[in-house]
Amino acid sequence: MTWNLMHLARMIRDAGGIPAHGNQRSKWDAGCRFDHPNPEYR
């Protein structure tokens, strides 16, 4: 399992990281919804 996690981390790093698309609080506050409902709306 450790090797798998290290391998996945290396692949993500080599790909430039995880994109922040849809995970930026400032964008949610500005009204952007990225075709998904707001996860903090309850």
Rosetta constraint file for C-alpha pairs under 8 A:
AtomPair CA 1 CA 5 HARMONIC 6.30 0.50
AtomPair CA 2 CA 6 HARMONIC 6.17 0.50
AtomPair CA 3 CA 7 HARMONIC 5.98 0.50
AtomPair CA 4 CA 8 HARMONIC 6.10 0.50
AtomPair CA 5 CA 9 HARMONIC 6.09 0.50
AtomPair CA 6 CA 10 HARMONIC 6.18 0.50
AtomPair CA 7 CA 11 HARMONIC 6.27 0.50
AtomPair CA 8 CA 12 HARMONIC 6.20 0.50
AtomPair CA 9 CA 13 HARMONIC 6.10 0.50
AtomPair CA 10 CA 14 HARMONIC 6.03 0.50
AtomPair CA 11 CA 15 HARMONIC 6.13 0.50
AtomPair CA 12 CA 16 HARMONIC 6.43 0.50
AtomPair CA 12 CA 17 HARMONIC 5.07 0.50
AtomPair CA 12 CA 18 HARMONIC 6.69 0.50
AtomPair CA 13 CA 17 HARMONIC 5.00 0.50
AtomPair CA 20 CA 24 HARMONIC 6.30 0.50
AtomPair CA 22 CA 27 HARMONIC 7.72 0.50
AtomPair CA 22 CA 28 HARMONIC 7.91 0.50
AtomPair CA 22 CA 33 HARMONIC 7.50 0.50
AtomPair CA 22 CA 34 HARMONIC 6.00 0.50
AtomPair CA 24 CA 28 HARMONIC 6.66 0.50
AtomPair CA 25 CA 29 HARMONIC 6.21 0.50
AtomPair CA 26 CA 30 HARMONIC 6.15 0.50
AtomPair CA 27 CA 31 HARMONIC 6.48 0.50
AtomPair CA 27 CA 32 HARMONIC 5.48 0.50
AtomPair CA 27 CA 33 HARMONIC 7.96 0.50
AtomPair CA 28 CA 32 HARMONIC 5.23 0.50
AtomPair CA 28 CA 33 HARMONIC 6.35 0.50
AtomPair CA 28 CA 38 HARMONIC 7.63 0.50
AtomPair CA 33 CA 37 HARMONIC 6.59 0.50
AtomPair CA 33 CA 38 HARMONIC 6.80 0.50
AtomPair CA 37 CA 41 HARMONIC 7.94 0.50
